[in-house]
Amino acid sequence: MNSEDLIQIGKRVIQEEANALKQLENQLNKDFAAIVELVLASKGRLIVTGIGKSANVATKIVATLNSTGTPAIFMHAADAIHGDLGIIQKDDVVMCISKSGNTPEIKVLIPLVKSMGNKLIANVGNTQSFLAQYADYVLDSTVEKEACPNNLAPTSSTTAQMVLGDALAVALLEKRGFTDRDFAKYHPGGSLGKQLYLTVEDLCIHNERPMVNIHTGIRDIIMEISSKRLGATVVLDQQQVVGIITDGDIRRMMQKYQDIDGLTALDIMGKKPAIMDAETLAVEALKIMKEKNITQIPVIKNQQYFGVIHLHDILKEGIL
């Protein structure tokens, strides 16, 4: 078997699983909408359970639900019948994931859940199974065959289970009106979270505040830029930002003028600079810097000069 043969196997598996998902779309019915409303109305959590590969799928679905605003807990079906059934509280909704819906652990667990009075959702690949018959609502994850050539290893079936979990999570997210700001609350770490909550104020507050007025002489301007280590200084007139002078402006001035002693900030500053409010997201500042090909932006807060945000401040936070 050569490399091309292996590539063809990979393509075949992808195609077979894609076909299974296409059929899954046709199996979605009114139970799906009812499940969304049920979970939204619940005062408890969504308990997701399963065994074997379905348990692995359940843990992923739980993670997705929690990260998008739906409180969820994973409960292993085998552990549940050996002491973990106490995880389920009276207001919780239970979703059981199973391909066959007839495994011994499921047959023991489901009557116990029903006797507790909790609503039961089945994410099941056999709508005639024990699980499907007991469930209040059914998500049909039936697939014609697994992508495994022996039709044994859970492949297409687990993909179908997971996609139904994603569909449920996204429907709940949209119905709830979950925003990117809400998303940031659950993802504070890493570059993704920082893109959603980190503002320019959070970054520039740690920087020096370089500033001169329009009448400041060139030597004092150079000293201000050098001492504040941001490669620029803001120019103020009556406490309002009217310009910015960068290292590049200084170099261009040296090339243009032979005598620099009489020059002031007004002579060399970049007029009408990009100015950003302190509450602006850092990722938005990065976007503007890229568009304008600049590395510093003056920041204002309550209409007053607050500081300077530098490209390096954003990049060192891992925002790209």
C-alpha positions as a Python dict, from the first residue, in 0.01 Angstrom:
ca = {
    (1, 'M'): (0, 0, 0),
    (2, 'N'): (164, 324, -114),
    (3, 'S'): (110, 688, -17),
    (4, 'E'): (-159, 744, -280),
    (5, 'D'): (-353, 443, -150),
    (6, 'L'): (-345, 588, 202),
    (7, 'I'): (-461, 927, 79),
    (8, 'Q'): (-753, 760, -98),
    (9, 'I'): (-850, 582, 224),
    (10, 'G'): (-854, 915, 405),
    (11, 'K'): (-1066, 1073, 133),
    (12, 'R'): (-1308, 780, 138),
    (13, 'V'): (-1359, 809, 514),
    (14, 'I'): (-1421, 1183, 489),
    (15, 'Q'): (-1672, 1132, 208),
    (16, 'E'): (-1856, 853, 390),
    (17, 'E'): (-1885, 1058, 706),
    (18, 'A'): (-1998, 1361, 506),
    (19, 'N'): (-2270, 1148, 347),
    (20, 'A'): (-2378, 1031, 692),
    (21, 'L'): (-2410, 1392, 808),
    (22, 'K'): (-2617, 1481, 503),
    (23, 'Q'): (-2863, 1210, 599),
    (24, 'L'): (-2855, 1335, 957),
    (25, 'E'): (-2989, 1670, 837),
    (26, 'N'): (-3299, 1494, 705),
    (27, 'Q'): (-3354, 1315, 1038),
    (28, 'L'): (-3385, 1634, 1241),
    (29, 'N'): (-3747, 1694, 1345),
    (30, 'K'): (-3967, 1886, 1589),
    (31, 'D'): (-3810, 1707, 1885),
    (32, 'F'): (-3497, 1914, 1826),
    (33, 'A'): (-3684, 2243, 1874),
    (34, 'A'): (-3865, 2101, 2177),
    (35, 'I'): (-3532, 1998, 2331),
    (36, 'V'): (-3393, 2350, 2288),
    (37, 'E'): (-3696, 2499, 2462),
    (38, 'L'): (-3680, 2235, 2736),
    (39, 'V'): (-3315, 2303, 2817),
    (40, 'L'): (-3362, 2679, 2808),
    (41, 'A'): (-3658, 2660, 3046),
    (42, 'S'): (-3482, 2424, 3287),
    (43, 'K'): (-3368, 2564, 3621),
    (44, 'G'): (-3106, 2291, 3640),
    (45, 'R'): (-2826, 2162, 3424),
    (46, 'L'): (-2802, 1934, 3124),
    (47, 'I'): (-2652, 1604, 3237),
    (48, 'V'): (-2494, 1422, 2942),
    (49, 'T'): (-2419, 1052, 2979),
    (50, 'G'): (-2299, 761, 2771),
    (51, 'I'): (-2061, 466, 2769),
    (52, 'G'): (-1763, 370, 2553),
    (53, 'K'): (-1699, 600, 2257),
    (54, 'S'): (-2033, 769, 2320),
    (55, 'A'): (-1901, 875, 2660),
    (56, 'N'): (-1606, 1041, 2487),
    (57, 'V'): (-1848, 1227, 2262),
    (58, 'A'): (-2050, 1327, 2567),
    (59, 'T'): (-1748, 1493, 2732),
    (60, 'K'): (-1689, 1703, 2421),
    (61, 'I'): (-2054, 1807, 2400),
    (62, 'V'): (-2048, 1906, 2767),
    (63, 'A'): (-1741, 2122, 2707),
    (64, 'T'): (-1910, 2296, 2412),
    (65, 'L'): (-2230, 2356, 2609),
    (66, 'N'): (-2048, 2503, 2908),
    (67, 'S'): (-1839, 2731, 2689),
    (68, 'T'): (-2148, 2870, 2518),
    (69, 'G'): (-2357, 2943, 2825),
    (70, 'T'): (-2548, 2619, 2889),
    (71, 'P'): (-2453, 2461, 3225),
    (72, 'A'): (-2373, 2095, 3162),
    (73, 'I'): (-2213, 1802, 3345),
    (74, 'F'): (-2078, 1472, 3215),
    (75, 'M'): (-2185, 1154, 3395),
    (76, 'H'): (-2043, 820, 3285),
    (77, 'A'): (-2325, 569, 3246),
    (78, 'A'): (-2132, 287, 3415),
    (79, 'D'): (-2029, 505, 3710),
    (80, 'A'): (-2385, 634, 3743),
    (81, 'I'): (-2520, 292, 3836),
    (82, 'H'): (-2236, 248, 4086),
    (83, 'G'): (-2285, 561, 4294),
    (84, 'D'): (-2266, 864, 4065),
    (85, 'L'): (-2641, 885, 4010),
    (86, 'G'): (-2641, 1152, 4282),
    (87, 'I'): (-2505, 1394, 4024),
    (88, 'I'): (-2859, 1429, 3890),
    (89, 'Q'): (-3070, 1687, 4074),
    (90, 'K'): (-3445, 1732, 4047),
    (91, 'D'): (-3437, 2024, 3798),
    (92, 'D'): (-3177, 1869, 3568),
    (93, 'V'): (-3241, 1741, 3218),
    (94, 'V'): (-3060, 1422, 3116),
    (95, 'M'): (-2931, 1342, 2767),
    (96, 'C'): (-2811, 987, 2703),
    (97, 'I'): (-2590, 915, 2401),
    (98, 'S'): (-2576, 566, 2256),
    (99, 'K'): (-2548, 409, 1913),
    (100, 'S'): (-2746, 93, 1989),
    (101, 'G'): (-2956, 225, 2277),
    (102, 'N'): (-2958, -128, 2416),
    (103, 'T'): (-2633, -167, 2613),
    (104, 'P'): (-2670, -329, 2958),
    (105, 'E'): (-2561, -16, 3145),
    (106, 'I'): (-2814, 196, 2956),
    (107, 'K'): (-3093, -51, 3033),
    (108, 'V'): (-3015, -23, 3403),
    (109, 'L'): (-2964, 354, 3407),
    (110, 'I'): (-3264, 478, 3208),
    (111, 'P'): (-3542, 341, 3434),
    (112, 'L'): (-3362, 496, 3731),
    (113, 'V'): (-3351, 837, 3562),
    (114, 'K'): (-3720, 811, 3472),
    (115, 'S'): (-3813, 711, 3828),
    (116, 'M'): (-3643, 1031, 3951),
    (117, 'G'): (-3879, 1237, 3737),
    (118, 'N'): (-3615, 1399, 3515),
    (119, 'K'): (-3682, 1462, 3147),
    (120, 'L'): (-3480, 1231, 2924),
    (121, 'I'): (-3331, 1310, 2582),
    (122, 'A'): (-3193, 1029, 2366),
    (123, 'N'): (-2915, 1093, 2117),
    (124, 'V'): (-2944, 748, 1969),
    (125, 'G'): (-2861, 557, 1651),
    (126, 'N'): (-3151, 313, 1683),
    (127, 'T'): (-3497, 466, 1713),
    (128, 'Q'): (-3649, 127, 1802),
    (129, 'S'): (-3413, 74, 2094),
    (130, 'F'): (-3479, 55, 2467),
    (131, 'L'): (-3338, 405, 2512),
    (132, 'A'): (-3548, 559, 2237),
    (133, 'Q'): (-3867, 400, 2371),
    (134, 'Y'): (-3812, 542, 2720),
    (135, 'A'): (-3693, 888, 2613),
    (136, 'D'): (-3916, 1195, 2622),
    (137, 'Y'): (-3739, 1335, 2317),
    (138, 'V'): (-3522, 1168, 2053),
    (139, 'L'): (-3234, 1302, 1845),
    (140, 'D'): (-3193, 1046, 1568),
    (141, 'S'): (-2821, 989, 1507),
    (142, 'T'): (-2873, 679, 1291),
    (143, 'V'): (-2612, 618, 1019),
    (144, 'E'): (-2630, 359, 744),
    (145, 'K'): (-2280, 232, 809),
    (146, 'E'): (-1954, 316, 979),
    (147, 'A'): (-1660, 448, 780),
    (148, 'C'): (-1464, 151, 915),
    (149, 'P'): (-1438, -113, 636),
    (150, 'N'): (-1562, -378, 880),
    (151, 'N'): (-1857, -157, 981),
    (152, 'L'): (-1750, -199, 1343),
    (153, 'A'): (-1533, 85, 1476),
    (154, 'P'): (-1746, 386, 1581),
    (155, 'T'): (-1665, 648, 1317),
    (156, 'S'): (-1963, 786, 1125),
    (157, 'S'): (-2187, 719, 1427),
    (158, 'T'): (-1976, 916, 1674),
    (159, 'T'): (-1941, 1198, 1422),
    (160, 'A'): (-2320, 1210, 1393),
    (161, 'Q'): (-2361, 1213, 1772),
    (162, 'M'): (-2114, 1498, 1807),
    (163, 'V'): (-2266, 1707, 1529),
    (164, 'L'): (-2609, 1679, 1691),
    (165, 'G'): (-2450, 1801, 2014),
    (166, 'D'): (-2297, 2097, 1829),
    (167, 'A'): (-2631, 2174, 1665),
    (168, 'L'): (-2800, 2175, 2005),
    (169, 'A'): (-2531, 2398, 2159),
    (170, 'V'): (-2548, 2652, 1876),
    (171, 'A'): (-2927, 2659, 1875),
    (172, 'L'): (-2923, 2725, 2250),
    (173, 'L'): (-2658, 2991, 2201),
    (174, 'E'): (-2859, 3176, 1937),
    (175, 'K'): (-3190, 3140, 2119),
    (176, 'R'): (-3029, 3280, 2433),
    (177, 'G'): (-2874, 3575, 2245),
    (178, 'F'): (-2524, 3474, 2354),
    (179, 'T'): (-2277, 3743, 2235),
    (180, 'D'): (-1903, 3756, 2180),
    (181, 'R'): (-1877, 3943, 2512),
    (182, 'D'): (-2054, 3653, 2683),
    (183, 'F'): (-1819, 3414, 2505),
    (184, 'A'): (-1521, 3605, 2645),
    (185, 'K'): (-1639, 3542, 3002),
    (186, 'Y'): (-1592, 3168, 2948),
    (187, 'H'): (-1270, 3196, 2743),
    (188, 'P'): (-1049, 3444, 2933),
    (189, 'G'): (-728, 3257, 2855),
    (190, 'G'): (-534, 3241, 2531),
    (191, 'S'): (-539, 3467, 2230),
    (192, 'L'): (-907, 3400, 2155),
    (193, 'G'): (-1022, 3526, 2493),
    (194, 'K'): (-793, 3826, 2477),
    (195, 'Q'): (-935, 3927, 2142),
    (196, 'L'): (-1278, 3939, 2301),
    (197, 'Y'): (-1207, 4131, 2621),
    (198, 'L'): (-863, 4299, 2622),
    (199, 'T'): (-890, 4675, 2563),
    (200, 'V'): (-626, 4929, 2469),
    (201, 'E'): (-660, 5075, 2819),
    (202, 'D'): (-558, 4738, 2968),
    (203, 'L'): (-234, 4758, 2770),
    (204, 'C'): (-137, 5124, 2750),
    (205, 'I'): (-196, 5186, 3120),
    (206, 'H'): (143, 5024, 3181),
    (207, 'N'): (325, 5255, 2938),
    (208, 'E'): (474, 5597, 2991),
    (209, 'R'): (268, 5891, 2863),
    (210, 'P'): (490, 6081, 2617),
    (211, 'M'): (361, 6430, 2542),
    (212, 'V'): (475, 6770, 2425),
    (213, 'N'): (286, 7084, 2324),
    (214, 'I'): (281, 7245, 1982),
    (215, 'H'): (555, 7494, 2082),
    (216, 'T'): (801, 7241, 2223),
    (217, 'G'): (1146, 7261, 2063),
    (218, 'I'): (1300, 6978, 1868),
    (219, 'R'): (1565, 6884, 2124),
    (220, 'D'): (1305, 6846, 2398),
    (221, 'I'): (1091, 6642, 2159),
    (222, 'I'): (1378, 6404, 2095),
    (223, 'M'): (1441, 6371, 2468),
    (224, 'E'): (1073, 6296, 2532),
    (225, 'I'): (1060, 6026, 2265),
    (226, 'S'): (1384, 5873, 2389),
    (227, 'S'): (1296, 5874, 2759),
    (228, 'K'): (945, 5727, 2722),
    (229, 'R'): (1065, 5443, 2494),
    (230, 'L'): (758, 5418, 2272),
    (231, 'G'): (913, 5554, 1956),
    (232, 'A'): (676, 5850, 1950),
    (233, 'T'): (527, 6137, 2145),
    (234, 'V'): (179, 6285, 2135),
    (235, 'V'): (141, 6658, 2065),
    (236, 'L'): (-115, 6846, 2275),
    (237, 'D'): (-277, 7184, 2233),
    (238, 'Q'): (-485, 7295, 2531),
    (239, 'Q'): (-485, 6935, 2654),
    (240, 'Q'): (-630, 6802, 2328),
    (241, 'V'): (-446, 6562, 2099),
    (242, 'V'): (-359, 6746, 1777),
    (243, 'G'): (-68, 6542, 1642),
    (244, 'I'): (195, 6275, 1688),
    (245, 'I'): (569, 6272, 1625),
    (246, 'T'): (740, 5939, 1564),
    (247, 'D'): (1099, 5826, 1521),
    (248, 'G'): (1028, 5829, 1148),
    (249, 'D'): (924, 6193, 1161),
    (250, 'I'): (1253, 6278, 1331),
    (251, 'R'): (1453, 6098, 1059),
    (252, 'R'): (1259, 6272, 783),
    (253, 'M'): (1315, 6607, 956),
    (254, 'M'): (1691, 6547, 967),
    (255, 'Q'): (1692, 6482, 593),
    (256, 'K'): (1476, 6783, 513),
    (257, 'Y'): (1625, 7054, 733),
    (258, 'Q'): (1988, 7166, 776),
    (259, 'D'): (1912, 7385, 1077),
    (260, 'I'): (1675, 7219, 1324),
    (261, 'D'): (1722, 7441, 1629),
    (262, 'G'): (1428, 7668, 1552),
    (263, 'L'): (1182, 7389, 1477),
    (264, 'T'): (887, 7309, 1703),
    (265, 'A'): (641, 7022, 1729),
    (266, 'L'): (397, 7208, 1508),
    (267, 'D'): (650, 7206, 1223),
    (268, 'I'): (712, 6831, 1209),
    (269, 'M'): (417, 6653, 1370),
    (270, 'G'): (181, 6427, 1185),
    (271, 'K'): (-151, 6607, 1188),
    (272, 'K'): (-490, 6437, 1235),
    (273, 'P'): (-344, 6117, 1379),
    (274, 'A'): (-554, 5807, 1438),
    (275, 'I'): (-694, 5839, 1789),
    (276, 'M'): (-853, 5557, 1985),
    (277, 'D'): (-1083, 5547, 2288),
    (278, 'A'): (-953, 5358, 2589),
    (279, 'E'): (-1244, 5111, 2574),
    (280, 'T'): (-1161, 4998, 2220),
    (281, 'L'): (-1067, 4631, 2195),
    (282, 'A'): (-696, 4569, 2140),
    (283, 'V'): (-774, 4351, 1839),
    (284, 'E'): (-948, 4649, 1677),
    (285, 'A'): (-641, 4863, 1744),
    (286, 'L'): (-428, 4601, 1570),
    (287, 'K'): (-659, 4606, 1270),
    (288, 'I'): (-626, 4983, 1237),
    (289, 'M'): (-249, 4969, 1277),
    (290, 'K'): (-228, 4718, 993),
    (291, 'E'): (-458, 4922, 770),
    (292, 'K'): (-269, 5247, 828),
    (293, 'N'): (76, 5087, 850),
    (294, 'I'): (150, 5251, 1186),
    (295, 'T'): (286, 5119, 1514),
    (296, 'Q'): (151, 5369, 1770),
    (297, 'I'): (-191, 5520, 1836),
    (298, 'P'): (-273, 5792, 2092),
    (299, 'V'): (-544, 5684, 2338),
    (300, 'I'): (-804, 5909, 2497),
    (301, 'K'): (-1035, 5851, 2792),
    (302, 'N'): (-1325, 6083, 2875),
    (303, 'Q'): (-1206, 6303, 2586),
    (304, 'Q'): (-866, 6353, 2754),
    (305, 'Y'): (-525, 6221, 2654),
    (306, 'F'): (-467, 5890, 2834),
    (307, 'G'): (-162, 5728, 2677),
    (308, 'V'): (-17, 5549, 2374),
    (309, 'I'): (-84, 5194, 2257),
    (310, 'H'): (209, 5037, 2072),
    (311, 'L'): (199, 4748, 1826),
    (312, 'H'): (436, 4549, 2048),
    (313, 'D'): (194, 4579, 2342),
    (314, 'I'): (-65, 4389, 2138),
    (315, 'L'): (165, 4133, 1980),
    (316, 'K'): (321, 4027, 2311),
    (317, 'E'): (-30, 3932, 2430),
    (318, 'G'): (-50, 3680, 2145),
    (319, 'I'): (-312, 3874, 1948),
    (320, 'L'): (-234, 3842, 1579),
}
